[in-house]
Amino acid sequence: MKIRMKQFFLLACLLFLSVGQAAAQDVTSAAQALSRVRAAVGYERLRSQENGVVAQGTARFHGMDSKFTFMFTPDGRFRSEIDGPLGRTSGFNGATTWEVDSSGMPRTLELQDMEAEQFYAWIHSARWLAENGPFAVSLDAAKTDDKQVALKLALKGGLLEATLFVDRATWLPKSVKRLSFGGEEVIELSDYKEVLGFRFPHRLARSSRGVRSFFEIHSLVAVPATAAARKPFEPVTTKPADARWNKALPARVEVRRTESGHMLVHPLVNGKDVGWFILDTGAAAMVIDPKVADRLGMPALGETAAVGAFGMQKMRYRQGETFTLGRLTMTGTRYLEANLGFISDSLGLPIGGICGRDLFARAVVEIDIAAESVAIYEPASYRLEGATWRELFFSGRLPGVRARFEGDREGLFVLDTGSYMTLSIHAPTVERFKLLAGRETSESNSAGVGGSRTSRRGKLAWFELAGLKFDNLEVDFAGSGEGAFADNYTAGNIGVGILQAFRIIFDYPNKRIAFAKR
């Protein structure tokens, strides 16, 4: 009896293994999987909608209830509108990817911002299924089992990679995961309904570090030819009327330079003096300390997962009324809330906030760190003297320029007036070029938004920015982990140790920058 039971157990195990192996082997290539998914979705019917399809519904976006409209065509064009307190609009017309942020400011997307925007839209619209589509698709055998098929997606000509999971029971996509330098992001697709002859997910959820956004579609209709003729996918270029200029005031503003090299300015927030603000090109948004926001009675709204230097941190927004710095007054300014007490303690000064992207996006800002000088100008009337314009790039909403370094290498580097360092080389670049091999280094520990990180500090033979060469430069080589220093779209982060060698003119509105050597 014992022998028979043992034999039965072994037979059951073998049967289980054979079933699992058969399930894994019934799809042996990405082409087979794509064929099954296309049939389940009804992709041929979807592809026949040449004028496009428009989906409308509701969303829970950044923790706020909103309305949602998503229009797309089979060839990859799209327009996504989130109408709510923290809403935004984005699109792709076949050539240009663009957005209008929650403040109403338009911009063309590039690098990681462009790739992420395309990724979201092309997953939801099933563009990834197209033959000769934007993604290279391969089978991920290690993650494929008897319940799901895993497909690796790699954006052609880009850096974005993700894994898409298909439910074997329905052969419909159920989730997508991608790992960015901010951490893992998960997209869930569900509630498939057949409309217009194809099956489309009517529920979508995005989650990253505890922040979830939900989208629910209530209607899905074909776009009529008359609507398509209005070219709905073209970029929006109209700027918000939220900046006022008082030319009777001087362009130069009150400045204080700290021992670390940070430039502090003294704005009025809602007409009140709330202390010093760090002038930080490395900040993708305006930031305010919660104690300051509470004192001013600023309403709290929504939430987001913000990427800091060393990781991602969940933050909420605070709604301001006015922000005045020199000649410029911005209205309806929105801030991310972050406790800046540790910065106030380290500097021995009351730090009320950080001047980030929203300020720079509305002005031409001249910064001369060595001379302790900052001037704010209206973009329409600014005239450059003593320097030449260069192209300014943006990745993760932060400004970057091309620079050269040891080994005659070239890369895109973020310009960060909020960093006290000379130069930080991002972890992917350190790994790609094996920059630690044979180099004498010591351990370095840094702390900031998102936590802390251990890196290696050592000498770089040379670094060249805007024609000025820095020899035998002490820099930080970032280690593995999350946060901005794990960014693989930019090679590194340039701090005030280098930037103080120039008078720098930031012209975000016209996507250009000038370096005047001192």
Buried (B, 14 or more C-beta within 10 A) or exposed (E): EEEEEEEEEEEEEEEEEEEEEEBBEEBEEBEEBBBBBBEBBBBEBBBEBEBBBBBBBBBBBBBBEBBBBBBBBBEBBBBBBBBBBBBBBBBBBEEBBBBBBBBBBBBBBBBBBBBBBBBBBBBBBBBBBBEEBBBEBBBBEEBBEBEBBBBBBBBEEBEBBBBBBBBBEEBBBBBBBBEBBBBEBEBBBBEBEEBBEBBBBBBBBBBBBEBBBBBBBEEBEBBEEEBBEEEBBBBBEEBBEBBEBEEEEEBEBEBEBBEBBBBBBBBEBBEEEBBBBBBBBBBBBBBBBBBBBEBBEBEEBBBBBBBBBBBBBEBBBBBBBBBBBBBBBBBEBBBBBBEBEEBBEEBEBBBBBBBBBBBBBBBBBBBBBBEEBBBBBBBEEBEBEEBEBEEBBBBBBBBBBBBBBBEEEEBBBBBBBBBBBBBBBBBBBBBEBEBBEEBEBEEBEBEBBBBEBEBBBBBBEBBBBBEBEBEEBEBBBBBEBBBBBBBBBBBBBBBBBBBBBBBBBBBBBEBBBBBBEE
